[in-house]
Amino acid sequence: MISEFAPSRRQFLRCVTAVGLYSRLGAATKRLRGAFPIMATPYTEDKAVDYEDLGREVDFMDRCGAQGMVWPQMASEYSHLSREERMQGMEVLAKAAKGKRPALVLGVQAANTEGALAYLRRADELSPDAVIAMPPTEAKSIDDFREYYRALGRATKRPFFIQTTGGASGVVPDVKFLVELCEEFPNFGYIKEEYKPVIERMTELAAHRPAVKSVFSGNAGVGMLYEMRLGFDGTMPGAPYADLYAQIWDCYQSGEHEKARELFCKLLLMINVDERIPGTRPYIMKKRGVFKTTVSRADDVKLSPAAIQEIEFNFAAVVPYLRT
């Protein structure tokens, strides 16, 4: 017997068509909340991009339980990558991310509008869960920022994170500017805020919900506990401790606040070491079996025995909490 609530064939086809249209318009299929680590870029010993390790980094993020993953941004050394490397890297990640739990966010920023549009068009073809763009470095004024983002807004309906930092020196996108963009382009309701005073700016942004849909932080997630208490939506830290960030988020959201605090205390040890000892991040990515080398294009660092001893001493404290 056919239920009276069963859809007719015409209704079913309408639903399928609507879902397809919804997908093509770029509506998020995964929640854009939580710990979204900025993925590191792996290199071979001769400093070529190691695309095999880049793809494996997606598996690492998935095993860590990260809610999302982002590439390429500042922590990815994006400014040291060629256009061809970025394009190929996006393709590798899009393929590796299929069927994985973390939301994939592809970075499309460039020095100018023309460059960003080229990255955005390719990213859109790869269907990530969202895209992100820093302001243009060649801009001279806030009006240049506005035209850059408007051009990107006209080119996609995909969920779009605006990162406030990383653009032209001396040009600061204030909260009013960001809210205006979110109101003009509904898919621009996602903000990664890093300008000081960060908490005050994040609070002001959140006051403009629902035009502002999601407010994230950066800066290695050092304000993560406080930001969650204030009801913000996530953070975009570095990649080596993705499982710790993800667990802190999960624990806090499920009401296990003391456990979240305990994990955060352990994480702060490594954040501190990372700030004091350049080269810690690639060292940990290799130590954890994600990358084959510790090579970086941004910093040619050779860790001393004393530095390695300090990294290892602090890392031992977080090992019991790692997921992979």
C-alpha positions in Angstrom: 0.0 0.0 0.0 1.3 3.4 -0.9 1.3 5.9 1.9 -0.8 9.1 1.4 2.3 11.0 2.4 4.5 9.4 -0.4 5.5 12.0 -2.9 4.3 11.8 -6.5 6.9 11.3 -9.3 6.5 15.0 -10.2 7.1 16.1 -6.6 10.1 13.8 -6.3 11.6 15.3 -9.5 11.0 18.7 -8.2 12.8 17.9 -5.0 15.8 16.4 -6.9 15.9 19.5 -9.1 15.8 21.8 -6.1 18.6 19.9 -4.4 20.7 20.1 -7.5 20.1 23.8 -7.8 20.9 24.3 -4.2 24.2 22.5 -4.6 25.1 24.4 -7.7 24.4 27.7 -6.0 27.1 26.8 -3.5 25.0 26.2 -0.3 27.0 24.7 2.4 26.4 20.9 2.8 28.6 20.8 6.0 28.4 23.0 9.1 30.9 25.8 8.9 31.7 25.8 12.6 34.5 24.4 14.7 38.2 23.9 14.3 39.3 24.5 10.7 43.1 24.1 10.7 45.1 25.9 8.0 46.9 23.1 6.2 50.6 23.2 5.8 52.3 22.8 2.5 54.7 19.9 2.2 57.9 19.9 0.2 60.4 17.5 -1.1 64.1 17.8 -0.2 64.6 20.0 -3.3 61.7 22.3 -2.3 59.2 21.1 -4.8 55.6 20.8 -3.6 54.9 17.3 -2.4 51.4 16.7 -3.7 51.3 13.1 -2.3 51.9 14.4 1.2 49.4 17.2 0.6 46.7 14.7 -0.2 47.7 12.6 2.8 47.3 15.7 5.0 43.5 15.4 4.2 43.5 11.9 5.7 45.3 13.3 8.8 42.7 16.0 9.2 40.0 13.4 8.9 41.6 11.1 11.5 42.1 14.1 13.8 38.4 14.8 13.7 38.8 18.4 12.4 35.6 20.0 11.6 37.1 21.7 8.6 40.4 22.3 6.7 41.7 25.4 4.8 44.4 25.7 2.1 46.3 27.8 1.0 46.6 30.6 3.5 49.5 32.3 5.4 50.4 29.2 7.4 50.4 27.3 4.1 53.1 29.6 2.8 50.7 30.6 0.0 52.8 33.6 -1.1 55.7 31.2 -1.9 53.6 29.1 -4.2 53.2 29.7 -7.9 49.9 30.0 -9.6 50.3 26.5 -11.1 51.2 25.0 -7.8 48.1 26.5 -6.1 45.8 25.3 -8.9 47.2 21.8 -8.8 47.1 21.8 -5.0 43.4 22.7 -5.0 42.7 19.8 -7.4 44.6 17.4 -5.2 42.7 18.5 -2.1 39.3 18.4 -3.7 39.9 14.9 -4.9 41.3 13.8 -1.5 38.5 15.4 0.4 35.7 13.5 -1.3 33.9 11.4 1.3 35.8 12.9 4.2 34.2 14.5 7.2 36.0 17.9 7.4 34.6 20.8 5.3 37.1 21.9 2.7 37.7 25.6 2.3 39.9 26.7 -0.6 41.9 30.0 -0.5 41.4 32.2 -3.5 43.1 35.4 -2.5 45.5 37.2 -4.8 47.3 40.5 -5.1 44.6 41.9 -7.3 41.0 41.2 -8.5 42.0 39.5 -11.7 44.2 37.0 -9.9 41.6 36.2 -7.3 38.9 35.7 -9.9 41.1 33.1 -11.7 41.5 31.1 -8.4 37.9 31.5 -7.6 36.7 30.2 -10.9 38.9 27.1 -10.5 37.8 26.6 -6.9 34.2 26.8 -7.9 34.7 24.1 -10.5 36.1 21.8 -7.7 33.0 22.3 -5.5 34.6 22.9 -2.0 32.3 23.5 0.9 33.5 27.1 1.0 36.2 29.5 -0.2 38.2 32.2 1.7 40.1 35.3 0.6 42.3 37.8 2.2 42.1 41.4 0.9 44.3 42.3 -2.1 47.9 43.4 -1.4 47.9 45.8 -4.3 45.0 47.8 -3.0 45.5 51.5 -2.1 42.2 52.1 -0.3 39.1 50.6 1.3 37.3 51.3 -2.0 39.8 48.9 -3.7 39.0 46.3 -1.1 35.3 46.8 -1.8 35.6 46.4 -5.5 37.7 43.3 -5.1 35.2 41.6 -2.9 32.2 42.7 -5.0 33.8 41.2 -8.1 34.3 38.0 -6.2 30.8 38.2 -4.8 29.3 38.5 -8.3 31.3 35.5 -9.4 30.1 32.9 -6.9 27.2 31.9 -4.6 29.5 29.5 -2.6 29.9 30.2 1.1 32.7 32.8 1.4 35.0 33.6 4.3 36.4 37.1 4.3 39.7 37.2 6.2 40.3 40.7 7.6 44.1 40.5 7.6 46.8 39.9 5.0 45.9 42.6 2.6 47.5 45.9 1.7 49.4 47.6 4.6 47.6 50.4 6.2 44.1 49.5 4.8 41.9 48.1 7.6 38.4 46.7 6.8 36.3 48.0 9.7 33.2 46.1 10.9 30.8 48.4 9.1 32.5 47.6 5.8 32.3 43.8 6.5 28.7 44.0 7.5 27.8 45.9 4.3 29.4 43.1 2.2 27.5 40.5 4.1 24.2 42.3 3.5 25.0 42.8 -0.2 26.2 39.2 -0.8 24.4 36.7 1.6 27.1 34.1 1.0 29.6 36.5 2.4 28.3 36.0 5.9 31.5 34.2 7.1 34.3 36.2 8.7 37.8 35.3 9.9 38.7 38.1 12.2 42.3 38.8 13.3 42.5 42.5 13.7 43.0 43.9 17.2 41.0 44.4 19.3 39.9 40.9 18.1 37.3 40.1 20.8 35.7 43.5 20.5 35.5 43.2 16.7 34.2 39.7 16.8 31.5 40.7 19.3 30.4 43.6 17.1 30.3 41.3 14.1 28.2 38.7 15.9 25.7 41.5 16.8 24.9 41.7 13.1 23.6 38.1 12.8 21.9 36.7 10.7 23.6 38.8 8.0 26.9 37.7 9.6 26.5 33.9 9.8 29.8 32.8 11.2 32.6 34.5 13.1 36.0 32.7 13.3 39.4 33.7 14.8 42.9 32.9 13.8 46.2 33.5 15.7 46.8 29.8 16.5 43.5 29.7 18.4 45.0 31.2 21.5 41.7 32.8 22.4 39.7 29.7 21.7 38.2 29.0 25.1 37.1 32.6 25.7 35.7 32.8 22.1 33.6 29.7 22.6 32.3 31.0 25.9 31.2 34.1 24.0 29.4 32.0 21.4 31.6 32.5 18.4 31.8 29.9 15.6 35.3 28.6 15.3 39.0 29.1 14.8 41.5 28.6 12.0 44.8 27.6 13.7 47.8 25.6 12.4 47.8 22.0 11.2 50.1 20.0 13.6 47.7 19.8 16.5 44.4 19.5 14.6 43.2 16.7 16.8 43.7 18.8 20.0 41.8 21.8 18.5 39.0 19.5 17.4 38.7 17.8 20.8 38.6 21.1 22.6 35.8 22.3 20.4 33.9 19.0 20.8 34.3 18.9 24.5 33.2 22.5 25.1 30.2 22.2 22.8 29.1 19.0 24.6 29.4 20.7 28.0 32.7 19.1 29.1 34.2 22.5 29.9 36.8 21.3 32.4 38.1 18.7 30.0 38.3 21.4 27.2 40.3 23.5 29.6 42.7 20.7 30.4 43.3 20.0 26.7 43.7 23.7 26.0 46.4 23.9 28.7 48.4 21.1 27.1 47.9 22.8 23.6 49.3 26.1 24.9 52.6 24.4 25.6 53.1 23.6 21.9 51.8 27.0 20.8 54.4 28.6 23.1 57.2 26.4 21.7 56.1 27.1 18.2 56.4 30.9 18.9 59.8 30.5 20.5 61.4 27.9 18.2 61.1 28.5 14.4 60.8 25.2 12.6 58.7 23.5 15.2 55.6 23.1 12.9 57.3 21.2 10.1 59.3 19.2 12.7 56.0 18.1 14.3 54.3 17.4 10.9 57.2 15.0 10.0 57.3 13.5 13.5 53.6 12.7 13.3 54.1 10.9 10.0 52.2 13.4 7.8 55.2 14.8 5.9 58.4 13.2 4.7 60.5 16.3 5.3 60.8 19.4 7.4 61.5 21.6 4.4 60.0 25.0 4.2 60.3 27.7 1.5 59.6 30.5 4.0 62.2 29.6 6.6 65.5 27.7 6.1 65.8 26.5 9.7 68.1 23.9 11.1 67.0 23.0 14.6 69.8 22.7 17.2 69.9 19.6 19.5 68.8 21.9 22.4 65.8 23.1 20.4 64.8 19.6 19.5 65.1 18.5 23.1 62.7 21.4 24.1 60.2 20.5 21.4 60.2 16.8 22.4 59.9 17.6 26.1 56.8 19.7 25.6 55.3 17.4 22.9 55.4 14.5 25.4 52.8 16.3 27.4 50.3 16.3 24.5 50.9 12.7 23.2 48.3 11.1 25.5 45.6 13.3 24.0 46.4 12.8 20.3 43.9 10.9 18.1 46.4 9.7 15.5 
